[in-house]
Amino acid sequence: MDLVWRCNEPVNPNAAAMNRKLTPFGTLFILTGLNLFNYLDRFVLSAVLPSLQSELGVNDGDAGRIVTAFMLGYFVTSPFFGYLGDRASRKWLIAAGIFVWSLGTVLTGLAGGLGVLLLYRVLVGVGEASYATISPGYISDTFEPARRNNALTIFYVAIPVGAALGNILGGVISARYGWRHAFIWAGAPGLVLALSLLPFAEPQRGQAEGRGGTPEFTRKPTARDVLKLFRIPEYVLVVTGYTAYTFALGAFVLWGPTFLHRIHQIPEKSAATFFGLVLVVAGLLGTLIGGFAATAWQKRNPAGYAWTLGLSVLASVPVSVTAFLASNRTLAMSCLALAMFLLFLSTGPVNTLIIESVPVNLRSSAMAVSIFMIHLFGDNWSPEIVQFELKATGRHDDVLSLQQKG
């Protein structure tokens, strides 16, 4: 066979491999799969916590600190990664984030005491912060605006599915091999999967808008540019609403099973199982239906995303109130499930609005600021505030009284 050297072929085959373009759906497939592992790794803890507490001598207060350690690593470092994500190579930052959170998960399974365990959970939070802030903008640069919301909807479906898998697989592995193996098995794949994006060329910022590579989109933003996000009315309104939504959802999710157990005398394990199933089913269906419906509405109305977001949250209010005031157990459980479904309808549209309300070269920063705000002022405090308010005002008795009257 004759070998013909073509002068226009790259001399370094590895360089050619690193510049291969990945299709939009290939990008979405990889990043959604990685997001699945993201939430799987995060929720393994809840499945194995009793076994972990027993072996390491961790009390309930210390268990709360383990969760807090993750949250601090997650939302405190988000602005830093958002800033880097608008200035540096995103695929390398994504890869680093995956590697760090996976390493932290594996090390959690090797922890010998509470001190190092807290450190490893901070590490998991830091790695996930890098991924969560940068990936949505990366996807947005591969899908044109008309298809972007559907793409982000699929990406965020990984949240309920990953959370469910984390709880299920974590429990199964822990029961058979011990809680340490659950963390090691959950984290180990990410140490290799972190490399999955690196062989492919990174999309240019603004590529999906047809102006990728132009100075407008490639200019590296400064810290002053990031602060200008707070002068964009659409962005501020969406993030403010998202923060209030997260505040309510955080308390809703934490206190939901306890409410069913204490008020409706449902066994604790059954209440937790029911609520877990509701989160998975409502999260999956709500995210998909809300996302695709919003895209269809947006084609007919430029405010379709906003209307979907606003109406779904508004509709959840009377349903949620009914759930907590109903004296009938079946009605209460049905309303809880419906309320969760309505709340999850907004998952895709709210993130699309955040992405599309800001300049292209500030998308990672916009996601980072959003993550910081919704957790700092949202679900980081709402469960404790609800508990304090109930104790301070005696509203727990009021709830019982209202139910008896119903």
Secondary structure as UniProt FT lines:
FT   TURN            7..8
FT   HELIX           13..18
FT   HELIX           24..56
FT   HELIX           60..85
FT   TURN            86..87
FT   HELIX           90..108
FT   TURN            109..110
FT   HELIX           114..140
FT   TURN            141..142
FT   HELIX           145..177
FT   HELIX           179..193
FT   TURN            194..199
FT   TURN            205..206
FT   HELIX           207..209
FT   TURN            212..213
FT   HELIX           215..218
FT   HELIX           223..227
FT   HELIX           228..231
FT   HELIX           233..263
FT   HELIX           268..300
FT   TURN            302..303
FT   HELIX           304..325
FT   HELIX           329..344
FT   TURN            345..346
FT   HELIX           347..356
FT   HELIX           360..362
FT   HELIX           363..374
FT   HELIX           375..379
FT   TURN            380..381
FT   HELIX           382..393
FT   HELIX           395..405
//
